[in-house]
Amino acid sequence: MTAGDVVSWCQNPYCAGAQKDGAHADNTGHIMLVTSAPQPVQAEAYSRLLATLKKKQSTLPPATKAVYSLPVVDSSGTKHYDDPTRSKAEATSRVGTVGFYFAVD
């Protein structure tokens, strides 16, 4: 990935476009614009990430060999992990920059 690439995904079961009852989903996924190449997450940031995941009762996959931070710009009504550009107090969507973490095996 490099600056200018677009990253997107859909959230199951909405990838087909509709819920089982036929109603369309309010949140079907996410889209981000990459601002620069991914960088390996260093030890201090890795420790903070693990602590945040633990608070959310989550973890990295057991086969994880490395974690990268991908600098992106997106728009969201919620504050992201380690995101100084958005406030939880804001009720509307807002453009912000953040490092999107991903694990590789």
Phi and psi in degrees as GROMACS dihedral restraints (atoms count N, CA, C in turn):
[ dihedral_restraints ]
;  ai    aj    ak    al  type     phi  dphi    fc
    3     4     5     6     1  -145.9    20    10
    4     5     6     7     1   168.4    20    10
    6     7     8     9     1   -52.2    20    10
    7     8     9    10     1   133.4    20    10
    9    10    11    12     1    98.5    20    10
   10    11    12    13     1   -16.9    20    10
   12    13    14    15     1   -67.9    20    10
   13    14    15    16     1   150.0    20    10
   15    16    17    18     1  -108.9    20    10
   16    17    18    19     1   130.8    20    10
   18    19    20    21     1  -114.1    20    10
   19    20    21    22     1   133.4    20    10
   21    22    23    24     1  -147.6    20    10
   22    23    24    25     1   158.7    20    10
   24    25    26    27     1  -153.8    20    10
   25    26    27    28     1   162.1    20    10
   27    28    29    30     1  -112.4    20    10
   28    29    30    31     1   157.2    20    10
   30    31    32    33     1  -105.7    20    10
   31    32    33    34     1   125.2    20    10
   33    34    35    36     1   -62.3    20    10
   34    35    36    37     1   145.7    20    10
   36    37    38    39     1   -91.5    20    10
   37    38    39    40     1    22.5    20    10
   39    40    41    42     1   -88.1    20    10
   40    41    42    43     1    -1.6    20    10
   42    43    44    45     1   -60.9    20    10
   43    44    45    46     1   -28.3    20    10
   45    46    47    48     1   -81.5    20    10
   46    47    48    49     1    -9.8    20    10
   48    49    50    51     1   103.5    20    10
   49    50    51    52     1   -11.6    20    10
   51    52    53    54     1  -150.7    20    10
   52    53    54    55     1   150.5    20    10
   54    55    56    57     1   -77.1    20    10
   55    56    57    58     1   170.1    20    10
   57    58    59    60     1   -58.4    20    10
   58    59    60    61     1   -32.9    20    10
   60    61    62    63     1   -80.7    20    10
   61    62    63    64     1     0.8    20    10
   63    64    65    66     1    91.6    20    10
   64    65    66    67     1   -10.9    20    10
   66    67    68    69     1   -76.6    20    10
   67    68    69    70     1   141.2    20    10
   69    70    71    72     1   -77.8    20    10
   70    71    72    73     1   146.0    20    10
   72    73    74    75     1   -74.7    20    10
   73    74    75    76     1   147.8    20    10
   75    76    77    78     1   -77.1    20    10
   76    77    78    79     1   -33.5    20    10
   78    79    80    81     1  -129.1    20    10
   79    80    81    82     1   106.3    20    10
   81    82    83    84     1  -103.7    20    10
   82    83    84    85     1    -3.0    20    10
   84    85    86    87     1   158.5    20    10
   85    86    87    88     1  -150.0    20    10
   87    88    89    90     1  -156.4    20    10
   88    89    90    91     1   156.1    20    10
   90    91    92    93     1  -139.5    20    10
   91    92    93    94     1   141.0    20    10
   93    94    95    96     1  -140.1    20    10
   94    95    96    97     1   153.8    20    10
   96    97    98    99     1  -108.6    20    10
   97    98    99   100     1   122.7    20    10
   99   100   101   102     1   -73.2    20    10
  100   101   102   103     1   133.9    20    10
  102   103   104   105     1  -103.2    20    10
  103   104   105   106     1   -21.1    20    10
  105   106   107   108     1  -166.0    20    10
  106   107   108   109     1   173.0    20    10
  108   109   110   111     1   -64.3    20    10
  109   110   111   112     1   150.7    20    10
  111   112   113   114     1   -64.9    20    10
  112   113   114   115     1   149.0    20    10
  114   115   116   117     1  -124.4    20    10
  115   116   117   118     1   142.8    20    10
  117   118   119   120     1   -61.0    20    10
  118   119   120   121     1   140.0    20    10
  120   121   122   123     1   -78.4    20    10
  121   122   123   124     1   125.9    20    10
  123   124   125   126     1   -79.4    20    10
  124   125   126   127     1   167.8    20    10
  126   127   128   129     1   -53.3    20    10
  127   128   129   130     1   -46.3    20    10
  129   130   131   132     1   -65.1    20    10
  130   131   132   133     1   -46.1    20    10
  132   133   134   135     1   -66.7    20    10
  133   134   135   136     1   -35.2    20    10
  135   136   137   138     1   -62.6    20    10
  136   137   138   139     1   -42.9    20    10
  138   139   140   141     1   -63.2    20    10
  139   140   141   142     1   -42.1    20    10
  141   142   143   144     1   -63.1    20    10
  142   143   144   145     1   -40.4    20    10
  144   145   146   147     1   -62.6    20    10
  145   146   147   148     1   -46.3    20    10
  147   148   149   150     1   -61.4    20    10
  148   149   150   151     1   -39.8    20    10
  150   151   152   153     1   -64.4    20    10
  151   152   153   154     1   -41.4    20    10
  153   154   155   156     1   -64.4    20    10
  154   155   156   157     1   -44.2    20    10
  156   157   158   159     1   -61.1    20    10
  157   158   159   160     1   -40.3    20    10
  159   160   161   162     1   -62.3    20    10
  160   161   162   163     1   -42.2    20    10
  162   163   164   165     1   -60.1    20    10
  163   164   165   166     1   -33.3    20    10
  165   166   167   168     1   -91.0    20    10
  166   167   168   169     1    11.3    20    10
  168   169   170   171     1    54.4    20    10
  169   170   171   172     1    47.6    20    10
  171   172   173   174     1  -133.7    20    10
  172   173   174   175     1   175.3    20    10
  174   175   176   177     1  -158.3    20    10
  175   176   177   178     1   170.2    20    10
  177   178   179   180     1   -81.3    20    10
  178   179   180   181     1   154.0    20    10
  180   181   182   183     1   -58.5    20    10
  181   182   183   184     1   144.7    20    10
  183   184   185   186     1   -58.0    20    10
  184   185   186   187     1   -29.9    20    10
  186   187   188   189     1   -83.6    20    10
  187   188   189   190     1     6.3    20    10
  189   190   191   192     1   -60.9    20    10
  190   191   192   193     1   125.0    20    10
  192   193   194   195     1  -102.8    20    10
  193   194   195   196     1   -29.6    20    10
  195   196   197   198     1  -157.7    20    10
  196   197   198   199     1   156.9    20    10
  198   199   200   201     1  -124.5    20    10
  199   200   201   202     1   136.9    20    10
  201   202   203   204     1  -119.4    20    10
  202   203   204   205     1   152.6    20    10
  204   205   206   207     1  -110.3    20    10
  205   206   207   208     1   124.3    20    10
  207   208   209   210     1  -108.3    20    10
  208   209   210   211     1   110.4    20    10
  210   211   212   213     1   -67.4    20    10
  211   212   213   214     1   124.9    20    10
  213   214   215   216     1  -136.8    20    10
  214   215   216   217     1   163.0    20    10
  216   217   218   219     1  -117.2    20    10
  217   218   219   220     1   133.3    20    10
  219   220   221   222     1  -148.7    20    10
  220   221   222   223     1   179.6    20    10
  222   223   224   225     1  -127.3    20    10
  223   224   225   226     1   127.3    20    10
  225   226   227   228     1  -152.9    20    10
  226   227   228   229     1   148.6    20    10
  228   229   230   231     1   -85.7    20    10
  229   230   231   232     1    -3.6    20    10
  231   232   233   234     1  -119.0    20    10
  232   233   234   235     1   149.6    20    10
  234   235   236   237     1   -75.2    20    10
  235   236   237   238     1   139.4    20    10
  237   238   239   240     1   -97.0    20    10
  238   239   240   241     1   165.6    20    10
  240   241   242   243     1   -55.0    20    10
  241   242   243   244     1   133.1    20    10
  243   244   245   246     1    54.4    20    10
  244   245   246   247     1    44.4    20    10
  246   247   248   249     1  -117.9    20    10
  247   248   249   250     1    98.5    20    10
  249   250   251   252     1   -81.0    20    10
  250   251   252   253     1    -2.5    20    10
  252   253   254   255     1   -93.4    20    10
  253   254   255   256     1    -6.4    20    10
  255   256   257   258     1  -131.4    20    10
  256   257   258   259     1   143.7    20    10
  258   259   260   261     1  -106.4    20    10
  259   260   261   262     1   138.4    20    10
  261   262   263   264     1   -63.8    20    10
  262   263   264   265     1   -22.4    20    10
  264   265   266   267     1   -73.3    20    10
  265   266   267   268     1   -19.8    20    10
  267   268   269   270     1   -76.5    20    10
  268   269   270   271     1   132.0    20    10
  270   271   272   273     1   -90.0    20    10
  271   272   273   274     1   -13.3    20    10
  273   274   275   276     1  -109.7    20    10
  274   275   276   277     1   162.2    20    10
  276   277   278   279     1   -62.2    20    10
  277   278   279   280     1   150.8    20    10
  279   280   281   282     1  -148.8    20    10
  280   281   282   283     1   139.2    20    10
  282   283   284   285     1   -74.5    20    10
  283   284   285   286     1   138.8    20    10
  285   286   287   288     1  -154.4    20    10
  286   287   288   289     1   169.1    20    10
  288   289   290   291     1  -115.1    20    10
  289   290   291   292     1   144.7    20    10
  291   292   293   294     1  -160.9    20    10
  292   293   294   295     1   157.6    20    10
  294   295   296   297     1   -89.4    20    10
  295   296   297   298     1   116.1    20    10
  297   298   299   300     1   -87.3    20    10
  298   299   300   301     1   117.8    20    10
  300   301   302   303     1   -86.3    20    10
  301   302   303   304     1   139.0    20    10
  303   304   305   306     1  -142.6    20    10
  304   305   306   307     1   145.7    20    10
  306   307   308   309     1  -102.5    20    10
  307   308   309   310     1   145.6    20    10
  309   310   311   312     1  -124.7    20    10
  310   311   312   313     1   151.3    20    10
